[in-house]
Amino acid sequence: MGESSMQSSTPNADPRDAGGVAAEPKWVMPDTYLILLCVAICAFALNFLIPAGSFDTIVNTVNDVERSVIDPTTYRQVAEAPRGMALFAEGGEIGLLNFPFEGMVSGTKWGASIGVFAFILLTGGAFGLIFASGSIERGLFQVIARNRRAGSLYLVILCCLFSIGGAVFGMGEEVIPFTLLLVPLLVSMGYDSITALLVTYVATQVGFATSWMNPFGVSIAQGIAEVPLMSGSGPRMLLWLISTGFLTVFTVSYARRVQRRPQVSLAYMSDGVFRERRMPVDSLQTMVRGDGWVLLLFAAGIGWMIWGVVQRNYFLPEIATQFFTMGVVIAVVAILFGLNGLTANKAAAAFKEGAQQLLPAAMVVAFAKGIVLLLGGDDPSDASILNTILHWAGESFSGVSGVVSAWFMLAFQTVFNFFVTSGSGQAALTMPIMAPLADVVGVSRQTAVLAFQLGDGLTNIIVPTSAALMGCLGAARLDWGVWVRFVLPLQAGLFLIASTAVVIAAFTNF
């Protein structure tokens, strides 16, 4: 899933040096946990600089759901001077050295941090079971095999499929094997490795950013912001369609230009090794007996989840259970049909591996929540320096329209994604601040969630801290510097779409 992209990555070294060994990079991006530790130290220091404050709350009814929001006119400073904070606290209190544990055990099963922590691990294990059957991959490979000579239509199909993958289950590192497959295939069709990156990795991130249901991005952000899960799906589906359509038109236009004049490609030299290869049609995997049942069960499980959220107001506990049930049922079917040689023990191992792959993302959620606790917690009625910061931010936006405030939220999330590329981690770190800030500046929390998901997802196609991006570039044998030169215009276009969407959302009180 896209979650694993929170792992830090280094700038892409040239894998094609004389010795065949990548050169040691001169600069290494700090690990996400180091960044979070530095943020925690800064949060700790703020306790000695900023006095605590609190707000009163009022009850609003949104979409027939009652929730408490900040009354921005009721801010009060509870002390004349900053209170400071202990380095090591006792009796369950918060201190700098206590923040990881306190962050992990805070909250309830309904939200951050322990509820989100469990949700991520259980859902990751479920997807491990789903992918262990191999049916999802073979289904996509079958589409590839049947459309490999379809030209531009083939590219359109791939863009849509991978964008759906990003939107539905946060496809991230899982796209690397498909990049390995599609780069030589598309080069043999007269395109280039950049085209392969556009229809695979970039498409997944466009889907991730504009998703209406991704359990690792928008769902977590909505949960933290106390917005009903999958609310606002209609406008988000429209935004997904527009963004995916823009990417598809951009990709087809570029691919046709490369097909007419291959030398215009920035990847022309590095693609030489792929032009020397020819991929036979029979090298593509075909579906086997039992795959149809797995794909049908997967579709039925997604439908069940959508029904539960819309009709029964399912939240983290129910949705996690639905994903777990889907994974177990699919694993049983895969074992009965002998798919991928799956056995009960191998299925158990796949579940553990899926959960392990998302453990770093879950830990980021805990660390991020601990940082919020260092700031005094996210309860507006409790004294905290976070409330004071929110008050100051609100004061700075006084006289600034909600539309402008919403755009600055998007800009903030866009910049912040350079440091923490994990969708759930960034949601846990920023939404407790952005959600009440939205109340203060007169922007709906739904708009704040939209600003988060667009800022978080779209910059994944360019930031060198994304492990999934760097892995795909490695599979395509493309330098990060070359990729940046190519992708900047696309990044600008996507940011313009995101800005327009956020402005419209703020203007219409989405």
Beta strands, then each sheet from edge to edge (+ up, - down):
strand 1: 53-62
strand 2: 65-77
sheet 1: 1+ 2-
end
